């Protein structure tokens, strides 16, 4: 089942790479396409900018 939530961009705290993420309803940040971690293995992220205006029930 796809993760639902607002899309945004975040910086991985481990490798400083920019990645696309979803911000889910509980406030957690989930990378898009890599599961729960960055491709470097990092699992802490800083969201940058404003999240897109995408309804929380979007499956895109």
FISENU-737924 format. One line per field, with one value per atom (N, C-alpha, C, O): atom name; x, y, z. Coordinates in steps of 0.02 Angstrom, whole numbers, padded with zeros to 5 digits. Example, Ala and Ser with C-alpha at 12.3 -4.5 7.8 and 13.67 -1.06 7.14 Angstrom:
2
atom	c(N|CA|C|O|N|CA|C|O) $
x	c(00660|00615|00660|00712|00642|00684|00645|00670) $
y	c(-00284|-00225|-00165|-00166|-00112|-00053|00002|00057) $
z	c(00390|00390|00390|00423|00354|00357|00394|00402) $
This chain:
60
atom	c(N|CA|C|O|N|CA|C|O|N|CA|C|O|N|CA|C|O|N|CA|C|O|N|CA|C|O|N|CA|C|O|N|CA|C|O|N|CA|C|O|N|CA|C|O|N|CA|C|O|N|CA|C|O|N|CA|C|O|N|CA|C|O|N|CA|C|O|N|CA|C|O|N|CA|C|O|N|CA|C|O|N|CA|C|O|N|CA|C|O|N|CA|C|O|N|CA|C|O|N|CA|C|O|N|CA|C|O|N|CA|C|O|N|CA|C|O|N|CA|C|O|N|CA|C|O|N|CA|C|O|N|CA|C|O|N|CA|C|O|N|CA|C|O|N|CA|C|O|N|CA|C|O|N|CA|C|O|N|CA|C|O|N|CA|C|O|N|CA|C|O|N|CA|C|O|N|CA|C|O|N|CA|C|O|N|CA|C|O|N|CA|C|O|N|CA|C|O|N|CA|C|O|N|CA|C|O|N|CA|C|O|N|CA|C|O|N|CA|C|O|N|CA|C|O|N|CA|C|O|N|CA|C|O|N|CA|C|O|N|CA|C|O|N|CA|C|O|N|CA|C|O|N|CA|C|O|N|CA|C|O|N|CA|C|O|N|CA|C|O) $
x	c(00043|00000|00045|00092|00031|00072|00067|00015|00121|00121|00084|00096|00039|00001|00029|00050|00028|00051|00072|00072|00091|00113|00184|00226|00196|00263|00305|00279|00369|00415|00485|00495|00534|00605|00638|00622|00684|00719|00793|00813|00834|00906|00921|00901|00956|00977|01031|01079|01024|01073|01138|01190|01137|01197|01241|01302|01211|01252|01241|01274|01194|01176|01146|01146|01122|01090|01017|00983|00994|00924|00883|00902|00826|00783|00710|00691|00669|00596|00568|00587|00523|00494|00419|00392|00387|00317|00315|00350|00274|00264|00196|00144|00196|00134|00097|00124|00036|-00009|00018|00000|00062|00090|00151|00182|00169|00226|00292|00342|00292|00355|00370|00325|00434|00458|00481|00523|00452|00468|00497|00463|00558|00585|00542|00515|00536|00498|00544|00595|00527|00564|00621|00650|00636|00691|00669|00711|00605|00580|00582|00557|00612|00613|00680|00689|00729|00796|00817|00790|00866|00900|00941|00954|00960|01001|01068|01100|01091|01154|01143|01191|01080|01065|01041|01018|01047|01025|00949|00911|00928|00856|00832|00777|00874|00855|00858|00906|00805|00798|00775|00739|00797|00773|00734|00762|00669|00626|00645|00653|00651|00666|00607|00572|00596|00542|00474|00468|00423|00354|00331|00346|00295|00269|00220|00187|00215|00166|00095|00083|00051|-00020|-00052|-00087|-00039|-00067|-00109|-00086|-00172|-00214|-00181|-00146|-00192|-00161|-00181|-00146|-00237|-00259|-00235|-00258|-00191|-00164|-00121|-00086|-00124|-00083|-00027|00007|-00016|00038|00105|00156) $
y	c(-00059|00000|00062|00066|00110|00171|00213|00214|00247|00293|00356|00382|00380|00441|00498|00489|00557|00616|00671|00663|00727|00785|00773|00745|00795|00787|00850|00905|00839|00895|00872|00816|00914|00898|00901|00945|00856|00855|00842|00817|00861|00849|00794|00798|00743|00689|00716|00747|00705|00729|00690|00714|00631|00589|00607|00616|00612|00624|00693|00711|00732|00798|00797|00848|00739|00733|00757|00748|00788|00809|00752|00721|00738|00684|00706|00748|00675|00686|00645|00587|00675|00641|00652|00695|00612|00622|00635|00602|00683|00697|00668|00693|00614|00578|00610|00653|00589|00621|00622|00666|00574|00574|00619|00622|00653|00699|00668|00703|00602|00570|00586|00602|00582|00597|00533|00497|00517|00455|00470|00502|00449|00458|00423|00369|00453|00422|00377|00400|00314|00268|00230|00186|00247|00212|00181|00161|00176|00147|00198|00254|00180|00225|00259|00298|00244|00272|00304|00289|00348|00375|00319|00268|00326|00274|00265|00213|00314|00308|00270|00251|00258|00223|00270|00248|00336|00385|00384|00369|00400|00400|00464|00466|00516|00582|00633|00635|00674|00721|00789|00795|00841|00909|00931|00936|00943|00965|01037|01079|01051|01118|01145|01106|01210|01240|01220|01191|01236|01220|01157|01148|01113|01054|01073|01125|01031|01041|01040|01009|01072|01070|01009|01013|00951|00888|00860|00856|00841|00815|00754|00716|00746|00691|00623|00574|00617|00552|00538|00490|00579|00569|00506|00492|00469|00410|00420|00372|00480|00494|00492|00502) $
z	c(00000|00000|00000|00039|-00043|-00045|00018|00051|00034|00090|00069|00015|00112|00098|00139|00196|00110|00147|00100|00038|00129|00090|00064|00100|00003|-00025|-00011|-00008|-00003|00009|-00009|-00035|00004|-00005|00064|00104|00076|00139|00127|00075|00176|00175|00225|00283|00202|00247|00293|00270|00358|00406|00403|00427|00375|00372|00312|00320|00252|00192|00161|00112|00189|00163|00093|00059|00072|00007|00010|00061|-00044|-00049|-00076|-00126|-00044|-00067|-00063|-00022|-00105|-00103|-00045|-00035|-00007|00052|00054|00021|00094|00113|00188|00227|00208|00279|00295|00273|00334|00349|00407|00442|00417|00466|00537|00576|00555|00623|00629|00682|00573|00574|00553|00546|00544|00523|00450|00411|00433|00366|00334|00361|00276|00240|00172|00132|00157|00090|00038|00052|-00020|-00074|-00114|-00140|-00120|-00161|-00127|-00157|-00065|-00031|00035|00075|00048|00110|00167|00159|00222|00280|00290|00337|00247|00253|00187|00134|00192|00133|00102|00135|00040|00008|00042|00034|00082|00120|00185|00219|00204|00266|00321|00374|00309|00359|00369|00323|00430|00444|00478|00505|00476|00504|00448|00409|00444|00388|00412|00462|00377|00388|00327|00273|00336|00281|00263|00307|00199|00176|00135|00103|00138|00100|00127|00181|00089|00107|00071|00012|00106|00073|00018|00022|-00032|-00085|-00057|-00005|-00091|-00072|-00103|-00154|-00073|-00096|-00040|00017|-00055|-00002|00031|-00002|00096|00133|00108|00121|00073|00049|-00022|-00053|-00048|-00116|-00117|-00069|-00171|-00178|-00229|-00247|-00251|-00299|-00265|-00297) $
